[in-house]
Amino acid sequence: KNLGGWVARQRILMKKGMLKQDRMMLLNSIGLSQTEKKRSGDGLWYRWYNVLLEFKAIYGDCLVPQTYILYKDDTKYSKKLGSWVAQQRIAKKKLRLNHDREQKLN
């Protein structure tokens, strides 16, 4: 079984009030709460958002050319930043960019 499914079941039990108090306290102690649900891609999205902020600090704007690549020591960052920005713009046009992310990018 996968961890994501287990976590989802725990949240459902929390919402329904069917989780014992001691288990709920344990889950809350490790940062799992019924109100804080994060999508699995959030960490990656915020990494790229921070790379975009670095670009802005260097160049003064967020007008990233699609071919721009920001190389870092960590090869995870040697992706085209411009492609990521373009993906965010497309998601916004298709109304698929969540409100919080849109606010950060504005």
C-alpha positions in Angstrom: 0.0 0.0 0.0 1.2 3.5 -0.5 1.8 6.2 2.0 -0.4 8.8 0.3 -3.5 6.5 0.5 -2.8 5.9 4.2 -2.5 9.6 4.9 -5.7 10.3 3.0 -7.6 7.7 5.1 -6.2 9.2 8.3 -7.5 12.6 7.2 -10.9 11.2 6.4 -11.1 9.6 9.8 -10.1 12.8 11.5 -12.8 14.8 9.6 -15.4 12.2 10.6 -14.3 12.3 14.2 -13.5 8.5 14.1 -9.9 8.7 15.1 -8.9 8.0 18.7 -7.5 11.0 20.5 -4.1 9.5 21.1 -3.7 8.6 17.4 -4.8 12.1 16.4 -2.2 13.6 18.8 0.5 11.5 17.3 -0.4 12.4 13.8 -0.6 16.1 14.7 2.9 15.8 16.4 4.4 14.8 13.0 2.7 17.6 11.2 -0.3 15.8 9.8 -3.5 17.7 10.4 -6.8 17.6 8.6 -6.5 21.3 7.7 -3.0 21.2 6.2 -3.1 19.1 3.0 -0.3 19.8 0.6 -0.1 18.4 -2.9 2.9 16.3 -3.6 4.2 18.8 -6.1 4.3 21.7 -3.7 7.9 21.3 -2.7 9.1 21.2 -6.3 6.9 24.1 -7.3 8.3 26.3 -4.4 11.9 25.3 -5.4 11.2 26.6 -8.9 9.5 29.7 -7.5 12.6 30.4 -5.5 14.8 30.0 -8.6 12.5 32.6 -10.3 13.0 34.9 -7.3 16.8 34.6 -7.8 16.3 35.4 -11.5 14.3 38.5 -10.5 17.0 39.6 -8.0 19.7 39.3 -10.8 17.7 40.8 -13.7 15.1 43.0 -12.0 12.1 41.3 -13.6 10.5 37.9 -14.2 10.6 38.1 -18.0 12.4 34.8 -18.4 13.3 33.8 -21.9 12.0 30.3 -22.6 15.5 29.1 -23.4 17.0 30.4 -20.2 18.7 27.8 -18.1 19.8 28.5 -14.5 22.6 26.2 -13.6 23.2 25.4 -9.9 25.6 23.1 -8.2 22.7 20.7 -7.8 21.7 19.2 -11.2 18.0 19.3 -10.3 18.1 23.0 -11.1 19.7 22.7 -14.5 16.3 22.7 -16.1 15.1 25.5 -18.3 13.6 28.1 -15.9 11.9 29.7 -18.9 10.0 26.5 -19.6 8.8 26.4 -16.0 7.6 30.0 -16.2 5.8 29.2 -19.5 4.1 26.3 -17.8 2.8 28.6 -15.1 1.5 31.1 -17.6 -0.3 28.3 -19.5 -1.8 26.9 -16.3 -3.1 30.4 -15.4 -4.7 30.9 -18.9 -6.4 27.5 -18.5 -7.5 28.4 -15.0 -5.5 25.5 -13.6 -3.1 27.6 -11.4 -4.3 27.6 -7.8 -5.1 31.0 -6.2 -2.1 31.0 -3.8 0.4 30.3 -6.5 -1.1 32.9 -8.8 -0.9 35.5 -6.0 2.8 34.6 -5.5 3.5 35.0 -9.2 1.7 38.3 -9.5 
